[in-house]
Amino acid sequence: MNTAHSLDLLQAAGLPSVFHLSINGKLVDADRSFDVLNPANNKVIAQAPQASAQQLEEAIQAAAQAFKSWSALSWQTRSDYILRYADALEARQDELITLLTLEQGKPKHSQAKSEVEAAIYWVREVAKREIPVQVIEDTAEHVVEVHHTPLGVVGAITPWNFPVLLGLWKVAPCLITGNTMVMKPSPYTPLTSLFFGEIAQSVLPPGVLSVLSGGNELGQIITEHPAIAKISFTGSTATGKKVMASGASNLKRITLELGGNDAAVVLADADWPSIVKPLFWAAFGNSGQWCIAVKRLYVHSSIHAAFTAAFVEYAKTVKVGDGMDQSTDLGPIQNRMQYEKLIDLFEDTRKQGYNVPLGGVIDQSLAGNFVPITVVDNPPENSRIVQEEPFGPILPVIAFDDVEDVIARVNASPYGLAGSVWGGDRAAAIAVAKRMETGTVWVNEIHIHGIDIPFGGHKLSGMGVENGQEGLAGFTNTKSYMFKK
């Protein structure tokens, strides 16, 4: 193993070359470790500690103990702690941005920067939110109030595509509602989570937030453990089903944000030249490694040819490369497993003889996990590229004639995470949007999120929501009080 080059990168950025577990307010080593690779060259960046089952047990017990005092604090006091955490994260955001690019691959100057900045903003703003007591009845004889009380210890399992943002999306609402958390990041991208876990130990009371890296066996323990009251999981639908099954042992509360096969529908009267660029980035941002990426682009047949030609021409201006390079627009696929899945999907597209006006061939001689921007023109509805979630930079652009038909095709998917509709007649576009079976739908815009906007999927795309009052309430039990005066 040769880590010299990567360690030089870490040291040049002022980053630690050794990473630790955070357990009960302390930074802890592990007996074993595993390599973390830079997907731009598949060289080792650093070694992450591989937590043992005993260390995980210590973290869970510490979280259970810390819950007693943390949940007893006032909402304002918890808010003050979390705001200080946001400040501490902001003070080290440049290091976090660099580390995110090195382990995840996304361009440092654009997508990594925006992810870290958005995550810190989320922590700070969630700390200002509160679930009010709801007074149902208040008469001369009787009072009924609805309160939301914390659950206990929350187990968070986070993905490799947005490890900072989706990790801190879970931390802030969990802690502000009075819970404590034990987090296990993806073994592909553990370093950023270990880093923000280390920062937390300097600000938060011991045991309130512990971060432990390791393999899938840790996730199994977390989902089955009787002291874990809730699981917040972001990842694949297949793994989400396993999480739900193993969490049934003690009826854990579960939030699952899972996969999607999101469709965008461009109606005949859309101002299509103006939406080529936003739809490109909606599909190919983060190299398509995005649960809410546009993965099926339906364009009315009257404008399909012109739109597709313009889309391809714009795509040719976008550079795929090493995220540390200032000129890079899109980085590599994060891990080899996903890269090999894309090789198989690209091979199927080639074998089927579909029209591929851009890309289509992966150069496997490259050291990094680089996949070219690929557009597939009008493949059949039953093709793999339309029916499956590729999670990479490949997009089918499909012609349609009838609005009723395209709505049926959009809704035929077992997934229902998000979707969008684009058209000149706003009312007509909204009418289509209202019939899409998805948790989120945008009209003439896309990928707008907000602290107060609930986000979650329908069907196989998940259960429960994150963000908004509903997302906060998902970290609580509902408790009704009735008082006779």
N, C-alpha and C positions, 0 to 999 in steps of 0.2 A: 504494500500500500504506500503510495506516494502522496503525502498531503502538503508537501512544502509549498507548492505554488498557491494552493488555496489558502493556507495559513497566512501567507504573505498578503493576500487580498484582505483577509479579516483584520490583520494587524494594521494595514495601511488605512483601513476605514475606522480604526479605533475600536474594533469589535473584539470581544473575548475569543480566545482560541479554545477555551475549555467551557463547556456548558454543564449546568447543574439542574437537578430536580429541585423543586421548591415544595417543602413539606413542613407544615406547622411553623411557618415563619423563618425556616432555615434553608440554606442552600446545601444540598446533599449530593454526594457522589453515589454511583452505583458500581457494583462489582463487575458488571459487563457493559459493553457499549456497542453501538452499531454505526456504520458509515452513513453520512448524509451527502448526497451527490449534487453537483451543479449540473442541471439538465442541459446547459449550453455546451458542456464538454464531457460530462459523465466522470469528472474527477471528484475526488473526495474534498468536500469543503471542511468538514470537521466530523468529530464523532459525538453522537448523542448518547447520554446515559440510558441504559435499558433498565427501567425500574423493575424490581422484583415484586412478587405477589405480597410479600411482607411489607415492603415500602408502601405499596398501594393501600394496604390495610392500615398502616400508620397514618397515612394522609386522610383516609375516610374517618378514622376515629378522631383525629384532630379536628376535622371539619365538623363532626357531630358535637364535639365539646365546645368549639368556637361558636356554633349556632346558638347555644344558650345565651351567651352574652351579646352576640351580634344582633340577634332578633329582638333583644330587649332594648336596644338603643332606639332613640327616636328616629323617625324618618329623616329629619333634618341632619342629625348627627351622622347617619349613614351617608347622606348626600354629601356632607362635607368631606368625608373620607374619600368618596369616589371622585369628587372634584379635584382633590389633591392627587389622586392617582392619574387623572387626565393630565394634570400639569406635569407630573413626573414622566409620563409617556411622551408628552410634547417636548420636554427637555432633551429626550434621546431619540427623537423621531428620525433624524438623519441616519443614525446607526441602524434603526429598525428597517428603514427603507432599503438600505444597502443589503442587509441580511435577507430581506424578503426576495430581492432580485437574485441573489446568489443561490438560494435554496429552491425558489419557485420558478424563476426564469423570466418573469414579466419585466418589461423595461423599467429601469430605475427612474428615469427622468419623467415618466408619464404615468403608467398604470400602477407601478409600485408606490410612487409618491401619492397618487390620489387615493389608493387603498388605505395607506397608513393615516393620511390626513382625515379621511372620512371616518375611520375607526375611532380616532381620538375625539373627533367632533361628536360621534355617537355616544361615547362614554360620558362626555361632559353634559350633553343635552339630556340623556336618560336620567342622569343624577338630579335633574331639575323636575322630573315628573313624579307624580304621586297618584295613588288610587284613592279617591275620596270615599268617605263613608256615605252610603246611600240611605237616606231616611225614607222608609216606605210608608210609615204611619207615625203620626205624632198628634195624639188627641189628648183630651183631658184625662182619659182613663188608661191610655195604652201607647207604647212606643215600639216600633219595629225598625231595626237598623240592619243593614248588610255590610259586613266588614270583610276584608281580604287578609288572611293571615299566612305567614310564610310556611313553606312545606317542610324544610329541613335541609338535608344535604342534597345538592344537585350534581349529577354526573354529566359532564359535557364531553361529547366526542365530536371533534372538528375535522374538516376536510383539508385537502391539499391545494385546492384551487384559489381560495381566498383565506389563507390561514389567519391573518391578522384581523381582517374585518369581521369574518364570521365567528372568530373566537371571541372578540370583544363584544360583538352583538349579544352573545350569551352572558358574558360576565356582568355587564352593567345592569341589565334588568334583574338578573338573579340576585345580585348583592343589594340593590336598592330596595327590593321587596323583603329583605331580611333573611335570605337564605345564604348558605355557604356553598362553595363549589370545589369539586375535584375535576380537573380537566385532563383529558388525554388527546393530544393532537395526533394528526396523521403521522406515521413513521416516515413518510416521504418529506414532510416539511415540519419537523419538530422544533427547529432552532428559534424561529420567531416567537413561538408560544413559550418556550423556555425563557426567552429573553424578557417578554412582557410579564411572565410569572416572577422572574427575578426582581424586576422593577417593583412589582406589587408588594414584595416582602418588605421593602423599605418604607411603605406607606400604610398598608393595611394591617390590622391585628393578626397575630399568628393563627393559622388554620382557616382563615376566611377564604383564601384562594390558594390552592395547591395545583401545580402543573407537573405532570409526570409523563415522560415519553417512554415508548416501548411498542411492542407488537400487538397483534390482535387479541392475544390472550388477556391483556389488561382490559380491553373493552368488554370481553365476556364477563370478567369478574365484576366490573362496574355495573353492567346491565342486570346481573343476577343478585348483587349484594343487598342484603335485607336492610342495611342502614342507609341506602340511597333511596330518596323519596321520589326523585324525578330524573328522567333522562332527557337531555336536549341533544338531539343528533342531527347532523347535516351530512348527507352522503348519498350513496346509491339506494335505489328502491329495494334491491335484493338484500342489502345489508340492513336496511330499515325494517324489513319484515322480520329478520332474525332478532333485532333489537327489541321489537315489539313482543315477540314470542318469549324471549328470556326475561323481559321486564314484567311479565305477567305473574311471576312467582309471588310478588307481594303487591300486585296491582299498582305498580309505579305509574305516576303521571308521566306522560310521554309527549314530547313535541318532535315531530319528524319533518324535516325539510329535505325532500328527496329529488329524484330526477325529473326531467321534463322533456317534452318534444314540442317546444313552443312554436306556434305558427304565427306568421304575420300575413295579413291579407291586404293587398293593394287593389283597391277598386278601380273601375274604369275611369272615373272622373278625378283620380288623384293627381296632384301636381307632382308627377313622378320624378322629374329631374331634380327637384329640391330634396327628395328623400333618399336618393341613392346613397349619399354619404352616411346619414344616420342609420340606415338599415344595414349598411356594410359593417359599421362598428357594433351594431346590435347583434350581428351574427358572429363576427370575428374577433371582437374584443377578448382579451386574455387568450388569444388563439383558439377561441371557441370553447374553452374550458370553463363553462359557465352554465349553471343549471337553467338560467332564464335567457340564455342566448337564443336568438331566432334560429331554429333548426329546420324549419320548413317555410319557404317564402312563396306564397301563392300570389301570382300577378295576373290580372285580367288579360285575356288573350289579345285584346285590341292594343295593348301597350307592352305585352310580354317581350317581344323581340327587341324593341328599342330600349326598354328598361334593362334587359339582360346585357345588351351590348355596352350600355353606359356603366353598368355595375362592374363588368369585367374590366373596362378601361380604368375605372377608379382603383380597382383592386391591384392593378399592375403598378400603381404608384406607391404601394405599401411595402415596406421592407421587413422581411423576417430575419432575425439574427439574435446575437447575444444581447441580453438585456442590459449589460453593462456598457454597451456601445451606444453613444448618444444618438446615432443615426437609426437605431432599431425602432421599428414601430410595433412589431409583434415578436414575442419570444418563442422558445421551444415548447414542446409538450413536456409537462412536468416530470413524468416518470416513464420508465421503459415499458411497464405493463400497459399503460394507456397507448403509448407509441405503437406497440405491437398489435393492439386492437385496431388501430387506425390503418396499419399496413394491411391487415386482413380485409377491412372495409374498402380500402382503395383497390385492392386486388379484385374484389367482387364487382366493383363499379367498372373496372376495366374489362373483366370477363363478360359482363352483361352487354358491353358495347354501347353504353350510354354516351351521349354527346357531352364532352368535357371541354368547354372553351377556355378554361384556365386551370393550370396545375394538373393534378391527377397522378403524378409520379413522385414517390418519396425516394430521395437519394440516401440509401442506407449506408453509404460509405462515409458519411459525415460523422464526426465524433459526437455531436450533440443530437438531441431528439427533435430535429427540425423537420417540420411537415409544411409543404407549400400551401398557400392559399388556393383553394380548389372550388370551382363552381361547376355544378352538374346541371345541364340544361334539360328541363322537362322530362325527368325520369318517370316511370309509371308509379302509380300510387302504392302498389304492393311491393316496391323495391325496398331493399334493406336501407338505402340511404334516406328514404322517406319515413320508413316505419321505425327505425332505431334511433336512439340518441347517440350521435357519434362522439360528442365531447372533444371535438377537434376542429381544425379550420377547413371544413368542407361543408358546402351548402347546396341543397337542391333548390332551383328556381322553377316553379311549376305553373303552367298556364291553366286558367279556368275560364269558363264562359258564364256559368249560372251561379248566382249568389247562394241559392238554396243548396246547390251541390257542394260548393266550397265549405259552407257551414257544416254540412254533414261530414265532409272529409276531415275538417279540423277536429270535430268532436268525436270522430271514430277512434282516436288515439286513447289508450288506457291511461295516459298521463293528462294532467290538467293543472300545470303550474301557472303559466302566464301566456299572454297573447297580445296581439295588437292589430288594429284596423286603421287603414289609411285611405282617405277619400275627400273629395271636394265638398260633397254634401254632408255636412257635419251630422245632421239628424239621421241620415241613412247609415252613416258609418257607426254611430252610436247604437242604432238598432241591430246591426250585425254584432257589435261588441257584446251587447246584452245577451246574445244567444250563445256565446262562447263559454264552454264548460271549463273555466279556469278560475284560479283564486285571484288573479290580478289580470286586468285588461287595460291597455292604453289605447287612446284614439288620437291619431296624428301626433303622437309623441311616443317615447319608449324609455324604459328603465329609469323612470322617476320613482325614487323612494323617499321616505320621510320617517322621522322618529315617531310620528303620530299616525302613520299609515300601516295598518295590519298587513302582513305578508305571509301567505301560506298557500298550500296547494290543495287541489281537489283530486279525487280518484287516487291513482297510484303515486301521485306527486307529494303525498304527505298527509299529516294530520296536525291540527293545532296551528297556531300562527306565531310569528315573531313580530315585535314592534307594536306600537300603538297601545292603547289601554287594554285591548284584548291580549296582546303579547305580555304585558306586565302581569295581568291577571292569571296568565298561564303558569306563573311561578308561585301561585297562591292557592289556598283553599278558600272557598266561599263559606262564610260563617254568618248565620242569621241570629241576631239577638232580639228577644222580645221581653219587654218590661211592663209589668202592670204598675201603674202609678198609684 
